Amino acid sequence: MKLSVYQDNQRISEVALGDDTLTSTGVTEYFIGRGQDCHVVLEGPLVSRHHATIKRLSDKWEIANSS
């Protein structure tokens, strides 16, 4: 599965969602924000360094505001 990010109908980022970022708690996490350590880096004055987290919990996905 892939996460694609679009701005003005143009894809600006794409991340393959898999088990490569499995944490010690068994949760797969992806980070979105301005920070260069994020999986999806977004620019803009309204975007925090760590703006949101996408988590895979068993068979479902959850997105949470981190800022």
N, C-alpha and C positions, 0 to 999 in steps of 0.2 A: 504494500500500500504506500502511496506517496501523498505528501502534503504539499500542495502548490499554493503559492501566495501571489496574488495579482494586484496590480495597481494600474488604474486607467486601462483596463482590459489587456494589460501586458503582464506576462508571468515574470516576476522579479526574483523568485526564489523557489526552490523545490528541494524537499528532504524526503528520503526514503525512510518510512517508518518501519522499524523492525525491532529486534531484541538487542541491538548493539549498545544500547545505553541502559541496560538492566541495572538497577541499584541493588544494594544489599538487602533491601526489603522485598525484592521480587517485583518492583514496579518499574516499568519503562517510562522514562521522562524525557521530554524535549522542551527546550527553553526558547522563548521568543522575546526579542527586545533589541535595544541599541548596542548592548555589550558584545564585544567581539568573541566572547566565550559562548554565545547563544548559538543554537542550531540554525535558527532563522533570524537573521539580522535585518532589522527595519530601521530606516532613518526617519526622522521627523521630530518636531518639537513636542509632540504629545505622546511620544513613545518612551517608556522608562528603559533603564539599562536591562532590567529583568522584568519585562512587562507581563508575560503570561507563561504558564506551564501546561503542556499537554501530557497527560498520563494515560498509560494503558493499564487497566485494571482487569485482569483475566480476559474476558471477551468483550469489554466495552472501553471506550475512550472518553476521557474527561478533560475539559479545558478549564483552567482557573486563573483568575486575575492575580498576578504576583505583586503588583504595585499598590 
